[in-house]
Every structure is written in structure tokens, then in C-alpha cells.
Amino acid sequence: MLKKIASDVLGLSDIGKIIEPRDFDKVDADDYILHEDQEKIYFIIKSNKDEYCFTNLAFIHVDGERAISSRRLVKRYNFYESSLSAIAIETAGTVDLDIELKFTLNDHPFSIDIEKKHLEQLKDIYKALLAIRHIRHTDQRNYEAGLKSLELTAEIMSGKTSDPISLVTEVEKINDYIFSYHKKLYATCITKDFGKVFEKYINN
């Protein structure tokens, strides 16, 4: 605890601040947003060395090696293809200067320190992440159910004929059907844009 206090007093800690929407275009993360694909920033936490950016499509981490270095490693996690878990907020104690947002993306844990004055705003992003996790879980369940239905349909169709010539034609039809159905199933079941979630929970 004494080391933590000393670190904060000396300015050696890396406690983040939540950036106001009017300043989104001033952070490094903005350079890596897919504006051409209507990607939009909804929430940014910025510390001395890191930026944590939440958009309607992805979580982007601009990872700085050290506060005094200009080197950056940009990591992008698209929500629709990522596993989101262990979402939590750790509130501040009596002498703590910070609170923490914690979550795991694809087995990679994040623990982000933020000034405790931002607790109410942090609650908003916490709720948004919980909602995204729920949607992803529902999407995956519906997708897997659709695949089982597709497999059953394919089995039924393949058993309709035993004639070799007719069978070739039927197999081609089945393959076309499966490809078309799978493409439609994926587009229908998998949510890629979570803008509505952020608009519901983020109250900047």
C-alpha cells in the first residue's frame, strides 16, 4: 500500500482518465479507427502510456512500452469474433486514488486503472460490456442451432436418391444450398455492430 501511495505521489503510476467525446479525435487510437466502414468511438480511457478505445465494432488497445517512449503497439479485438468474459469493476478503498475496470478478451486479461472520480462513467462501460457479452452468447447459441438444423436437412436431402447420376446432381444442389444457407445464417445470427448497445448505456 505504501509503495502504491508513493508511486501515485511521484507520478509513477499509470492511472487513466476518461476522455470527453469532443477530444476523441485528439487521441492516437483515432488514427486506427475504420472510419471508412462507419466505425465510431464511444468510450476512451487514456493513461500516460496506454489508450483503451471502445468502438461500435471493436476494442482497440494502443499499448505503450513506457510513458517516456513514443513506441506503440496497436492491438484490435473485433467484438463479433472475440470471447468476452470476467467483466468486473473494483471500486476504490479509503486511501486509493483509482478504481479498476477488468475484463478478459480471448483469454487476454485487462485490468485498467482509472481515476476514482470517473466511477459513474465507468459503470456505463461496464454495463455495455455485459450487454455485448450477452448478445455474443445468444448469437453463438443461435448460430450453433442453425448449423445443427442445416446438418439434418443435408442428411435428409442426400438420402433421396441412390441413382449415381442423379446423386451427383443432388450433391451439387446440396452443396449450393449449404453454402447459401450457411452464409445467410452467419449474416443473420452474428452481430457485428454494437452501436445501439453503446448508445443505450454510454451517457457522456
DABELNOR-V974546 format. One record per run of one state. SS is the DSSP state (a for helix, b for strand, c for the rest). FROM is the first residue (numbers start at 1). LEN is the number of residues. If there is no record, write none. Layout:
BEGIN
SS|FROM|LEN + SS|FROM|LEN
END
This chain:
BEGIN
c|1|1 + a|2|8 + c|10|6 + b|16|3 + c|19|2 + a|21|6 + c|27|1 + a|28|5 + c|33|2 + a|35|3 + c|38|3 + b|41|6 + c|47|3 + b|50|6 + c|56|2 + b|58|7 + c|65|7 + b|72|7 + a|79|3 + c|82|2 + b|84|7 + c|91|7 + b|98|8 + c|106|2 + b|108|8 + a|116|43 + c|159|5 + a|164|26 + c|190|5 + a|195|7 + c|202|3
END
